[in-house]
Amino acid sequence: MTKSSRFRPFPVLAGMAAIGWLLLGPSPDLRAEPAAFVAGEDLPGGEATSRRSSTNANAFSHASGNVSFEREFDFKIGNGIFRKLWVSAPASTKSSDGLGPLYNARACQRCHLKDGRGHPPESISDNAVSMLVRVGIPSSDDSPPVKPDPVYGGQIQDFATQGHKPEARIELDYEEFAVELAGGETVMLRRPRLHLADLAYGALHRDAKLSARIANQMIGLGLLEAISATDILANADAEDADGDGISGRPNMVMNLEAGMVEPGRFGWKAGQPTVRQQSAAAFSGDMGLSTSLMTPAAGDCTEPQAACLSARNGADPAKGNVEVPDEMLDLVAFYARNLAVPRRSGAQSDQVLAGKTLFSTAGCAACHVPSYKTLDSRDVAPEQRGQTIWPYTDLLLHDMGEGLADGLPEGQAQGREWRTAPLWGIGSTATVSGHTHLLHDGRARNLTEAILWHGGEAQAARDAFAAMTAKERADLIAFLNSL
């Protein structure tokens, strides 16, 4: 299947409509008929959609709606490990020691509060516990595309256990500028300026690039993992063969357990292929905890950080000579796979259906592909098997323009490329997380700002949104908030 024949459950008039709006303003002859409600799209996770309330702060913390009683017990144990506060070694709590010595958080839940989205520090006195900073040196030759900083590794750890120094203090400030929309509305966008203060181990490499990343929401990960790689690759069009201006491509990364390269699905640049490997990477980079997939007990510490490398750790032969044994890693991965997507509300309202049409005709659905059928295979867990899901993503990398570029490659992803973020649950961000900070570094304070930051392959869709009437923009935002 080619990109042009990918499954879309409502009409897409992306190219013509976007050009018409950009050059002429909204034109009645380019309007599609209001989109119809498709049976099942109010259950974005299929039978795995949460059966619990989606109107309170726990909306992202419920188990798959089709999980069995016995497996829900594993979900609850995984939740306990996800919330566990780790401590430094040696400690009397042998099942919880090994933290750091350098780290970003003491628990998974500290970044993914209520299993939701992180945020940047709100002021100079606020810590960056739900945001981290990646660091690397892009290559200018045929060697790996990015190398870790020789002193600070691949990630800045801004906390440390007793007797060690945090690598740095993360600070953000912003430069604001105005963007005018059709009808005279003005929106203020803010461009972040990232600073590392109090560098404890010397200067960064002169060519090092920094990238701030807020924690992603956790819902629907197992369903994304259950999408066929064939379906993901069918939407790729690296050379834009169909001429629609969209040239998504997969970030092909190594699956450490399978020993093979496959499309990445998780992380801001699709740098990890599976939920289990993503979990192991977070244990290692964020908390300095070793697993069977990522064995260094000192996490991201480097050779110049001798005190970190020589510190006591929590590895134990009884745990497989790692700090997080496979049983714990498996339970955390099970929990993460089964955090359910909430049920949509208002999906059949006139305003939401009008916004759904605009989402399509503006070209948004070219990357935010609405729907998939997950693999119906014994290799897929029963909760995720054979479900019709509505995540609104293609899981591919897209050039998002210079405005969002971080200049830092990850795997095959370049500095201007980002994975299409799934949109399901986005309307519950304020309820769950207490804020509406969006995009990889949280610069956007709401959906309108997030759309206006889109560039590169998404420039035409962004311009179509800017050219809409105020009512049309409100309809489109209402659709997004219904997801």
Backbone torsions as a table, in degrees:
resi	resn	phi	psi	omega
1	MET	NA	133.5	178.1
2	THR	-90.9	167.7	-179.9
3	LYS	-57.9	-38.7	-176.3
4	SER	-68.3	-18.0	179.3
5	SER	-107.4	12.9	179.9
6	ARG	-58.6	152.3	-178.0
7	PHE	-70.6	124.1	171.3
8	ARG	-134.6	130.3	-174.5
9	PRO	-86.7	3.0	173.2
10	PHE	-147.8	162.1	-169.4
11	PRO	-61.7	144.3	175.6
12	VAL	-122.6	115.9	177.6
13	LEU	-119.8	42.9	-165.0
14	ALA	-56.1	-57.7	-172.1
15	GLY	-62.1	-52.7	-174.7
16	MET	-66.4	-42.4	-177.6
17	ALA	-66.6	-43.1	-178.9
18	ALA	-62.4	-42.3	179.8
19	ILE	-66.2	-41.2	179.8
20	GLY	-61.7	-44.8	179.8
21	TRP	-67.4	-38.7	-177.0
22	LEU	-65.4	-41.5	-174.1
23	LEU	-92.0	-34.1	-170.0
24	LEU	-115.7	-11.1	-170.8
25	GLY	84.3	171.3	-178.3
26	PRO	-56.0	132.1	-174.2
27	SER	-127.7	123.9	-175.2
28	PRO	-57.4	-31.7	-176.1
29	ASP	-74.1	-9.4	176.9
30	LEU	-98.5	0.4	-177.4
31	ARG	-76.3	129.2	172.1
32	ALA	-81.0	159.5	172.8
33	GLU	-63.2	147.8	178.6
34	PRO	-51.8	134.4	-178.0
35	ALA	-65.6	146.0	178.0
36	ALA	-88.1	153.1	171.9
37	PHE	-71.9	132.3	178.7
38	VAL	-99.6	127.3	-178.7
39	ALA	-53.3	127.0	177.7
40	GLY	99.5	-14.6	-176.4
41	GLU	-74.8	-10.0	172.2
42	ASP	-80.8	-5.2	174.3
43	LEU	-115.1	77.1	-169.8
44	PRO	-63.5	-21.3	176.0
45	GLY	-101.8	18.5	-176.0
46	GLY	61.0	-139.9	179.0
47	GLU	-67.6	-16.8	178.1
48	ALA	-81.9	-5.8	177.7
49	THR	-55.6	141.9	-179.5
50	SER	-58.4	140.0	175.6
51	ARG	-96.3	0.9	-176.5
52	ARG	-99.0	176.1	-176.7
53	SER	-62.7	141.2	176.0
54	SER	-109.2	15.3	-173.8
55	THR	-111.4	10.7	177.4
56	ASN	-130.6	178.6	-172.6
57	ALA	-67.4	-12.3	178.3
58	ASN	-93.4	12.4	-172.7
59	ALA	-59.8	-26.9	-178.6
60	PHE	-97.9	4.5	-169.1
61	SER	-109.6	13.2	-177.6
62	HIS	-97.7	156.1	-179.6
63	ALA	-77.5	159.2	174.5
64	SER	-47.0	136.5	-176.5
65	GLY	-64.0	-18.9	-178.5
66	ASN	-107.9	16.2	-179.3
67	VAL	-74.8	142.2	179.5
68	SER	-74.7	162.5	179.3
69	PHE	-58.3	-43.4	-178.2
70	GLU	-64.8	-42.2	-177.6
71	ARG	-77.2	-23.0	174.0
72	GLU	-65.5	-29.0	174.9
73	PHE	-62.3	-43.2	175.7
74	ASP	-62.6	-37.9	177.3
75	PHE	-59.0	-43.5	-178.5
76	LYS	-69.1	-37.8	176.3
77	ILE	-66.0	-42.2	176.2
78	GLY	-59.6	-37.9	176.8
79	ASN	-61.5	-41.0	178.1
80	GLY	-61.0	-40.8	178.2
81	ILE	-69.8	-37.6	178.1
82	PHE	-60.7	-33.3	-178.6
83	ARG	-91.7	-10.0	-175.0
84	LYS	-57.9	135.2	173.0
85	LEU	-90.9	115.3	-180.0
86	TRP	-83.1	152.5	-178.8
87	VAL	-126.3	164.6	-179.4
88	SER	-74.9	156.8	177.6
89	ALA	-95.7	151.2	-4.3
90	PRO	-81.2	151.5	179.1
91	ALA	-147.3	158.5	179.4
92	SER	-69.5	-24.9	178.8
93	THR	-87.9	79.9	-173.0
94	LYS	-60.5	-26.1	-179.0
95	SER	-81.2	-4.5	-176.5
96	SER	-128.4	12.1	-176.7
97	ASP	-102.5	162.7	-179.3
98	GLY	119.5	1.9	-179.7
99	LEU	-54.5	138.0	171.7
100	GLY	69.6	-139.8	9.7
101	PRO	-66.3	-23.7	176.1
102	LEU	-106.3	137.1	-174.3
103	TYR	-157.5	170.7	175.8
104	ASN	-108.4	-26.3	-179.5
105	ALA	-157.4	154.5	179.4
106	ARG	-90.8	-10.0	-179.2
107	ALA	-151.2	152.0	176.0
108	CYS	-57.7	-40.4	-176.3
109	GLN	-64.7	-22.5	-178.2
110	ARG	-67.7	-30.6	175.6
111	CYS	-87.2	-45.4	-177.3
112	HIS	-98.5	61.9	-176.5
113	LEU	-59.0	127.8	-175.4
114	LYS	56.6	25.2	179.4
115	ASP	64.5	21.7	-177.4
116	GLY	-106.3	-155.8	-170.7
117	ARG	-91.4	141.4	175.6
118	GLY	-77.6	-179.8	179.6
119	HIS	-147.6	155.5	175.8
120	PRO	-73.4	161.7	176.1
121	PRO	-59.7	136.5	-174.8
122	GLU	-80.6	-21.7	-179.3
123	SER	-156.7	175.1	-178.2
124	ILE	-65.5	-21.7	179.8
125	SER	-90.3	-7.1	-178.6
126	ASP	-89.9	140.2	177.3
127	ASN	-83.0	171.9	-177.0
128	ALA	-108.5	42.2	-170.4
129	VAL	-65.1	-26.6	177.9
130	SER	-106.0	18.1	174.2
131	MET	-138.2	138.6	176.2
132	LEU	-122.6	168.1	179.7
133	VAL	-122.5	116.3	173.5
134	ARG	-81.4	148.1	179.7
135	VAL	-138.3	143.9	178.8
136	GLY	-170.9	166.7	-179.5
137	ILE	-115.6	105.8	178.8
138	PRO	-61.4	142.6	-178.8
139	SER	-86.1	147.7	176.0
140	SER	-109.4	8.6	-179.2
141	ASP	-132.2	-154.5	-175.9
142	ASP	-91.1	7.4	177.5
143	SER	-74.7	177.3	179.9
144	PRO	-49.5	144.8	-171.0
145	PRO	-61.6	-25.0	177.6
146	VAL	-146.2	139.7	177.4
147	LYS	-113.9	148.2	175.7
148	PRO	-67.2	155.1	172.7
149	ASP	-62.1	136.8	-175.3
150	PRO	-62.3	-22.8	-179.8
151	VAL	-105.6	-44.7	-171.6
152	TYR	-98.8	0.5	175.5
153	GLY	69.8	-143.2	-175.2
154	GLY	-102.3	-0.3	-174.3
155	GLN	-158.0	140.9	177.8
156	ILE	-85.9	118.9	175.3
157	GLN	-96.2	116.1	-173.6
158	ASP	-101.1	14.8	170.7
159	PHE	-133.9	160.1	179.8
160	ALA	-150.7	151.9	175.1
161	THR	-75.0	170.3	-176.1
162	GLN	-57.5	135.0	179.7
163	GLY	90.5	-2.8	178.9
164	HIS	-124.3	159.4	-179.0
165	LYS	-106.1	132.7	171.9
166	PRO	-57.3	150.0	-176.3
167	GLU	-66.8	-36.8	-176.9
168	ALA	-169.4	169.9	170.9
169	ARG	-109.6	129.4	-174.9
170	ILE	-91.6	127.2	179.6
171	GLU	-128.5	144.3	176.5
172	LEU	-132.0	136.8	163.0
173	ASP	-133.6	176.4	-168.6
174	TYR	-136.3	146.8	170.0
175	GLU	-108.1	122.1	-177.2
176	GLU	-98.9	147.5	175.7
177	PHE	-148.8	156.1	-173.5
178	ALA	-96.6	143.6	173.2
179	VAL	-126.0	128.5	-178.7
180	GLU	-98.2	134.0	179.1
181	LEU	-105.8	165.8	176.7
182	ALA	-56.9	140.5	-178.5
183	GLY	90.6	-2.6	175.1
184	GLY	94.0	-2.6	178.3
185	GLU	-67.6	139.3	178.2
186	THR	-115.5	134.0	178.1
187	VAL	-120.0	134.2	176.9
188	MET	-93.8	119.7	173.6
189	LEU	-99.7	154.6	179.1
190	ARG	-125.2	130.5	178.7
191	ARG	-100.0	119.7	-175.8
192	PRO	-74.1	147.1	172.0
193	ARG	-123.4	114.7	-173.8
194	LEU	-94.5	133.6	178.9
195	HIS	-130.0	144.1	169.8
196	LEU	-111.8	115.1	179.9
197	ALA	-104.1	157.7	175.3
198	ASP	55.2	47.0	175.4
199	LEU	-59.7	120.1	-169.4
200	ALA	-89.8	-14.1	-173.0
201	TYR	-125.1	27.9	179.9
202	GLY	99.1	-174.0	-175.3
203	ALA	-79.3	152.8	168.5
204	LEU	-67.5	157.2	172.2
205	HIS	-58.3	142.9	-174.6
206	ARG	-61.3	-24.0	-178.7
207	ASP	-100.6	7.2	-176.4
208	ALA	-68.1	139.7	174.9
209	LYS	-110.5	146.4	-179.8
210	LEU	-115.5	145.5	177.9
211	SER	-141.2	115.1	176.5
212	ALA	-79.5	137.3	-178.5
213	ARG	-137.7	119.2	172.4
214	ILE	-81.3	157.1	180.0
215	ALA	-66.7	137.5	176.8
216	ASN	-77.4	155.1	169.7
217	GLN	-66.1	157.6	-169.5
218	MET	-104.3	-6.3	-171.2
219	ILE	-71.7	147.3	170.5
220	GLY	72.2	13.8	-174.6
221	LEU	-65.1	-39.8	179.1
222	GLY	-65.0	-32.4	177.5
223	LEU	-70.7	-39.0	175.6
224	LEU	-63.7	-37.6	178.2
225	GLU	-65.7	-26.6	-176.4
226	ALA	-88.3	-0.4	174.1
227	ILE	-72.0	136.0	180.0
228	SER	-62.3	136.7	174.1
229	ALA	-59.6	-31.9	177.5
230	THR	-61.4	-41.6	179.1
231	ASP	-67.5	-37.1	177.0
232	ILE	-64.0	-48.1	-177.0
233	LEU	-68.2	-26.6	179.2
234	ALA	-64.7	-25.6	179.9
235	ASN	-87.3	-7.6	-178.5
236	ALA	-76.0	146.0	179.4
237	ASP	-155.3	66.0	-170.7
238	ALA	-56.3	-31.6	-178.2
239	GLU	-99.4	8.1	-177.6
240	ASP	50.1	54.4	-176.5
241	ALA	-63.0	-28.8	-178.7
242	ASP	-91.0	0.2	172.1
243	GLY	69.1	23.0	-179.3
244	ASP	-92.7	4.7	178.4
245	GLY	83.7	-1.0	-179.7
246	ILE	-109.5	121.7	-174.2
247	SER	-131.0	51.8	-179.3
248	GLY	-61.6	149.4	177.1
249	ARG	-145.9	152.6	179.9
250	PRO	-77.6	152.7	167.4
251	ASN	-92.5	100.3	-177.1
252	MET	-80.0	115.6	-173.4
253	VAL	-128.1	165.2	-176.6
254	MET	-83.1	125.7	168.9
255	ASN	-86.2	108.0	-172.5
256	LEU	-64.6	-33.7	-179.4
257	GLU	-76.7	-40.8	-178.5
258	ALA	-82.0	-18.4	-178.4
259	GLY	67.2	32.4	-179.0
260	MET	-144.3	159.2	178.9
261	VAL	-88.6	135.7	179.7
262	GLU	-151.4	170.1	-177.5
263	PRO	-64.8	132.1	171.7
264	GLY	-71.4	150.3	-177.4
265	ARG	-129.8	-24.3	-168.0
266	PHE	-120.5	149.4	-175.4
267	GLY	94.1	161.5	-174.5
268	TRP	-61.0	-26.9	177.9
269	LYS	-118.6	24.9	177.6
270	ALA	54.6	45.2	-175.1
271	GLY	-83.7	-9.2	-179.6
272	GLN	-126.7	140.2	-174.8
273	PRO	-90.0	-21.7	-175.1
274	THR	-136.2	159.2	177.4
275	VAL	-64.5	-40.3	-178.6
276	ARG	-64.3	-43.2	179.5
277	GLN	-69.1	-37.9	175.2
278	GLN	-60.9	-40.1	179.2
279	SER	-65.5	-43.0	179.0
280	ALA	-63.4	-39.6	179.0
281	ALA	-64.0	-37.8	178.0
282	ALA	-68.7	-42.3	176.2
283	PHE	-56.8	-43.3	-176.5
284	SER	-72.6	-57.0	-173.3
285	GLY	-74.4	-38.3	-173.4
286	ASP	-88.2	-30.2	-174.7
287	MET	-124.1	-3.9	179.8
288	GLY	67.6	36.3	-177.4
289	LEU	-116.0	133.6	-175.9
290	SER	-89.9	149.0	174.1
291	THR	-134.5	175.0	178.6
292	SER	-66.2	-21.6	178.5
293	LEU	-85.9	-32.6	-179.1
294	MET	-135.6	97.3	-163.8
295	THR	-87.2	-18.1	-178.5
296	PRO	-58.4	121.9	-176.8
297	ALA	-71.9	-19.6	179.9
298	ALA	-95.8	11.0	176.5
299	GLY	63.0	-123.2	-173.2
300	ASP	-91.3	9.9	-179.1
301	CYS	-64.8	147.7	-176.4
302	THR	-114.2	170.6	-178.1
303	GLU	-56.4	-41.7	178.0
304	PRO	-64.4	-16.7	179.6
305	GLN	-94.6	66.3	-170.9
306	ALA	-61.5	-40.0	-178.3
307	ALA	-63.2	-35.8	178.3
308	CYS	-67.2	-44.8	-177.8
309	LEU	-67.2	-30.2	-176.7
310	SER	-92.9	-2.5	-178.3
311	ALA	-68.1	154.2	175.7
312	ARG	-61.4	145.7	177.8
313	ASN	-128.9	174.8	-175.4
314	GLY	-97.5	10.3	179.2
315	ALA	-64.8	141.5	-173.6
316	ASP	-148.8	135.2	177.6
317	PRO	-54.5	-32.5	179.8
318	ALA	-68.2	-18.4	178.9
319	LYS	-106.7	14.2	-178.5
320	GLY	83.1	24.1	-179.3
321	ASN	60.6	29.6	172.7
322	VAL	-132.0	171.9	-178.4
323	GLU	-91.7	-27.4	175.3
324	VAL	-117.2	100.3	-177.5
325	PRO	-66.1	163.3	-177.0
326	ASP	-56.5	-36.5	-179.4
327	GLU	-60.8	-42.5	177.6
328	MET	-67.5	-45.6	179.9
329	LEU	-59.9	-41.4	179.9
330	ASP	-64.1	-39.6	-179.2
331	LEU	-69.2	-39.2	176.3
332	VAL	-64.6	-42.5	178.6
333	ALA	-64.4	-39.2	177.7
334	PHE	-63.0	-44.5	177.2
335	TYR	-58.7	-48.0	-178.1
336	ALA	-63.7	-39.3	179.6
337	ARG	-64.9	-26.8	-170.4
338	ASN	-112.0	17.4	168.9
339	LEU	-73.8	114.8	-166.8
340	ALA	-78.8	148.1	172.0
341	VAL	-77.9	132.8	178.7
342	PRO	-70.1	155.6	176.0
343	ARG	-67.8	142.5	176.4
344	ARG	-73.6	149.7	173.1
345	SER	-122.3	146.2	177.6
346	GLY	71.0	18.5	-174.8
347	ALA	-65.9	-19.7	-177.8
348	GLN	-104.5	8.0	-179.8
349	SER	-70.7	153.9	-178.8
350	ASP	-60.2	-41.0	-178.4
351	GLN	-66.1	-43.3	-179.8
352	VAL	-65.1	-41.7	178.7
353	LEU	-67.0	-34.9	174.2
354	ALA	-64.9	-41.2	177.1
355	GLY	-65.8	-33.2	176.9
356	LYS	-63.0	-40.7	176.6
357	THR	-63.1	-45.2	-179.4
358	LEU	-64.5	-37.5	177.1
359	PHE	-57.4	-41.5	179.9
360	SER	-72.7	-51.0	-174.6
361	THR	-68.9	-25.4	176.1
362	ALA	-74.0	-14.9	178.6
363	GLY	99.6	3.3	-177.2
364	CYS	-62.5	-34.8	-176.1
365	ALA	-72.5	-8.0	177.7
366	ALA	-65.9	-31.1	175.9
367	CYS	-107.7	-42.8	178.0
368	HIS	-83.7	68.6	-177.5
369	VAL	-61.8	124.8	-168.8
370	PRO	-64.9	-47.9	-162.1
371	SER	-139.0	152.8	175.9
372	TYR	-144.1	163.4	166.4
373	LYS	-111.0	122.2	-179.0
374	THR	-72.0	161.8	-178.8
375	LEU	-58.7	135.2	175.5
376	ASP	-103.3	77.8	-171.1
377	SER	-140.7	149.9	176.3
378	ARG	-64.5	-18.4	177.7
379	ASP	-74.1	-13.0	-179.6
380	VAL	-102.6	138.6	180.0
381	ALA	-59.7	149.6	-174.5
382	PRO	-59.1	-31.0	-178.6
383	GLU	-67.3	-30.2	-176.0
384	GLN	-103.3	-4.4	-171.0
385	ARG	-76.9	128.1	170.4
386	GLY	62.9	36.1	-178.5
387	GLN	-101.0	140.8	169.1
388	THR	-87.3	118.7	-172.4
389	ILE	-123.7	159.3	-175.6
390	TRP	-130.8	72.7	-175.5
391	PRO	-88.7	-17.7	-178.3
392	TYR	58.9	60.1	175.3
393	THR	-158.6	155.6	169.4
394	ASP	-107.9	-2.5	-179.3
395	LEU	59.5	18.5	-179.4
396	LEU	-102.2	164.2	174.9
397	LEU	-86.1	139.7	175.6
398	HIS	-136.6	143.4	172.6
399	ASP	-70.5	114.1	-176.2
400	MET	-101.7	12.1	174.3
401	GLY	92.2	168.1	-176.1
402	GLU	-68.7	-29.6	-177.8
403	GLY	-61.5	-32.8	179.9
404	LEU	-101.7	-1.6	-175.7
405	ALA	-65.4	140.7	173.1
406	ASP	-110.4	-7.6	177.7
407	GLY	71.9	9.3	-174.3
408	LEU	-117.1	108.2	177.5
409	PRO	-66.1	158.0	173.8
410	GLU	-147.7	111.1	-171.2
411	GLY	63.2	-127.2	177.1
412	GLN	-89.4	-5.5	-179.9
413	ALA	-73.1	133.5	178.8
414	GLN	-92.4	175.8	-172.6
415	GLY	-65.7	-21.2	178.2
416	ARG	-99.2	0.4	-173.2
417	GLU	-102.5	140.3	176.4
418	TRP	-139.3	149.5	173.7
419	ARG	-69.6	140.7	173.4
420	THR	-62.8	116.9	-177.3
421	ALA	-72.2	134.1	172.6
422	PRO	-61.3	141.9	-177.4
423	LEU	-99.7	-11.3	-177.4
424	TRP	-60.2	138.4	179.5
425	GLY	81.4	-2.6	-172.4
426	ILE	-63.4	-29.7	179.3
427	GLY	-71.7	-12.9	179.5
428	SER	-96.1	4.0	-176.3
429	THR	-57.3	-47.4	-178.3
430	ALA	-63.0	-40.9	-178.9
431	THR	-65.6	-43.4	-175.7
432	VAL	-81.1	-47.4	-169.8
433	SER	-101.3	-11.5	178.4
434	GLY	77.4	15.0	178.3
435	HIS	-158.2	174.7	175.9
436	THR	-130.2	35.9	177.2
437	HIS	-70.9	128.8	-175.2
438	LEU	-130.1	174.2	-173.8
439	LEU	72.5	171.6	-168.1
440	HIS	-61.3	-32.2	-178.2
441	ASP	-111.5	10.2	176.5
442	GLY	72.7	14.8	-176.6
443	ARG	-65.3	-34.7	-179.5
444	ALA	-77.7	130.1	-178.0
445	ARG	-94.3	-2.6	178.7
446	ASN	-167.0	177.1	-176.6
447	LEU	-65.4	-38.8	179.5
448	THR	-59.5	-47.1	179.0
449	GLU	-62.5	-40.1	-179.8
450	ALA	-60.9	-43.2	179.3
451	ILE	-64.1	-42.0	-176.5
452	LEU	-70.2	-16.3	174.9
453	TRP	-82.2	-11.6	-178.4
454	HIS	-66.8	132.0	175.4
455	GLY	-139.4	-160.7	178.7
456	GLY	58.6	-125.4	-179.9
457	GLU	-63.7	-22.9	-178.1
458	ALA	-95.8	6.9	-175.6
459	GLN	-61.0	-43.5	-178.5
460	ALA	-63.4	-40.5	178.4
461	ALA	-66.9	-40.3	177.7
462	ARG	-61.6	-44.3	-179.1
463	ASP	-67.5	-34.5	176.3
464	ALA	-62.8	-41.2	177.4
465	PHE	-63.5	-44.5	-179.3
466	ALA	-63.1	-28.9	-177.6
467	ALA	-87.2	-7.0	179.7
468	MET	-68.9	162.1	170.9
469	THR	-71.2	164.0	178.9
470	ALA	-59.3	-38.7	178.9
471	LYS	-65.4	-42.6	179.7
472	GLU	-62.9	-42.8	178.1
473	ARG	-62.1	-40.5	178.4
474	ALA	-63.6	-38.5	177.9
475	ASP	-64.1	-43.9	180.0
476	LEU	-63.5	-43.4	178.5
477	ILE	-64.4	-38.1	177.9
478	ALA	-62.0	-39.4	176.7
479	PHE	-61.4	-48.2	-179.3
480	LEU	-61.5	-41.1	-179.7
481	ASN	-69.3	-15.6	177.0
482	SER	-82.6	-12.7	-172.8
483	LEU	-75.5	NA	NA
